[in-house]
Every structure is written in C-alpha cells, then in structure tokens.
C-alpha cells in the first residue's frame, strides 16, 4: 500500500492487490477543505479500480515517457488531471 499525501495530510491509498486500486482516506473525505485528486475519481467512500486509477497514474508520467503510456495501453489517449486552481472554465 502506498499513501498519497497533500502537504502532511493523508489523502488516499493506492493498493496493489489483484490489480491496482485507490481508496480515499476517511479523514480526508470528512475535511471541509477536501478535494478529489482527479475529476474522474470524485470524493466518495469506496474503491476505484484500475480502469480509473491507471490513466490517472499514467498522466503523472513526463510526456517523454511515451513507451510507458504504450505499456499501459494508453498511447492514443489524452489524459488530464485537475486540481484546485487549474480547472477548465
């Protein structure tokens, strides 16, 4: 398990058990200032599976790492991650 942090607050956990998945930390979900790590994975109780998590992880890779995108089967897909301050209007 790998924990994802925002500053010093735990936000979510990546779990690699029978495929990659992500679950938000309950303490994060209850914060008034909480935000999702991606619009494709809104805050909610429960687990997101590989179909949501893998494109998000692939988007974190530098653009010059195209062979990794191809390895994930995401070569022709344009992926965006939204965070507070860069939302499209």
Residue, then its C-alpha position, 0 to 999 in steps of 0.5 A: x500500500x502506498x499513501x498519497x499525501x497533500x502537504x502532511x495530510x493523508x489523502x488516499x491509498x493506492x493498493x496493489x492487490x489483484x490489480x491496482x486500486x485507490x481508496x480515499x482516506x476517511x479523514x480526508x473525505x470528512x475535511x471541509x477543505x477536501x478535494x478529489x485528486x482527479x475529476x474522474x475519481x470524485x470524493x466518495x467512500x469506496x474503491x476505484x479500480x484500475x480502469x480509473x486509477x491507471x490513466x490517472x497514474x499514467x498522466x503523472x508520467x513526463x510526456x517523454x515517457x511515451x513507451x510507458x503510456x504504450x505499456x499501459x495501453x494508453x498511447x492514443x489517449x489524452x489524459x488530464x488531471x485537475x486540481x484546485x486552481x487549474x480547472x477548465x472554465 
